[in-house]
Amino acid sequence: MLYQFDFGFLAEKWPLLVKGLLLTLAMSGLSTVFGFLLGTGCAVSMRYGSRALRLATRCYVEVVRNTPLLVQIFLIYFGLASIGFRVPVFATAVFSLSVNIGAYSSEIIRAGIESIAPAQIEAAECLGLSRGQVILHVVLQPAIERVYPSLTSQFVLLMLGSSLTSQISAEELTGVGNLIQSETFRSFEVYAVIGICYIALSLVVRSLLKGFGLLAFPRWRRLGSRA
Amino acid sequence: MPTFGLNQFEFLLRGAGWTVVLSALALVFGGIVAFAIALARVSDAAVPRTASNIYVQLIQGTPLIVLMLICYFGFSLYGIDLPAIVAAALAMTLYVGAFLGEVWRGCLNAIPTTQWEAAESLGMSRTERMIWIILPQAIRISIPPTVTFMVQIVKNTSLASIIGFVELTQAGKLVNNATFQPFICFIFVAMIYFVLCYPLTVWGRILERRFNVRHR
């Protein structure tokens, strides 16, 4: 093989890569928070909501989970534009990622809620806790604690999925890669570097989330970590 | 300028056909890789265990879109002009190998230790134990999660559009470019994906209930 690998573009373009990396982090961080809140809301309404609300959340979850993220992004991006909304790419990206992760995390949290023993809820009611207090402290908190490891992997997948927003020309890590590639024609080297960045990023995000779990669920610290 | 009509819908359906083809390729070839990975992950020998672990970590840490781009552009270094479907199938194979391999490893691990020990005390070799005792039980457990994972495969073939393979999403993009009716166009694309995936989801759920592997 006569091909000479040339990673020379790194010397010149690294600030661009760092910028893309930070945008990827910001985008996935924001959508993780929004998506988690949305997912929790959906999981609660699927369990405690009225019939109509249950049906609506069920439909939302099924539709999102059975269509590709890329198509969702296109649909939201072009859909908003054709109704006449001019939304910045970043907001569109965060919105579509949140909608996506909301559905996935609601299924995970629902599984956690179902794993709470009914006796716990009855005991809480006997202690005179209000319905809201029961849901918040007795159902949701231990439920989320139980499914936190699965949520973590879902959030890492979301971070990787944020690469799809490069298709609506968001200049996150992959988008920046496309840009550098089209300037230097070093496609293989560029994408190899991008891939390595993602691997590093997923390791970092995973350990960040694990650390956050240790902070948020003090019981783990006493019993030893589970995540 | 053409508007979205029957012709366009037919074009989308043809794209959906290629989505199905690519999904099938990914399932078959990825399944072979995944099987090897699952076996290596539970192996007693350290080398295959470590190697398969590294493979899984690498693939699971990279977005599929980057895998697609690397597969697509990587071979051109050697002067091989890979058709988009081959590159897409290759990337999907790598991807499915890692994720499905982990799913199947979980199924192997779900077999109680006593089964492994009983086989051993009957004087079976490792291979015999695997073939006659562990695999038949593990395959039974693995069917529902595999069906559920097929949904992931179908959805992720949408990324092949990025390297220009005309499957459903790319067909949608092309129709959109011709008609400038993005909303209708992508609604139909989403609907076709839903029609492809939802039966699989439901089937997976039914199987799950029947095999009763859910821990309630």
Interface residues (C-beta under 8 A of the other chain):
Chain A: M1 Y3 E62 V63 R65 N66 T67 P68 L69 L70 V71 Q72 F74 L75 F78 G79 A81 S82 E114 L160 G161 S163 L164 S166 Q167 T174 G177 S187 F188 Y191 A192 I194 G195 Y198 I199 S202 L203
Chain B: Q57 L58 Q60 G61 T62 P63 L64 I65 V66 L67 L69 I70 F73 G74 S76 L77 Y78 V151 K155 N156 S158 L159 S161 I162 T169 G172 K173 N176 Q181 P182 F183 F186 I187 V189 A190 Y193 F194 C197 Y198 T201 R216
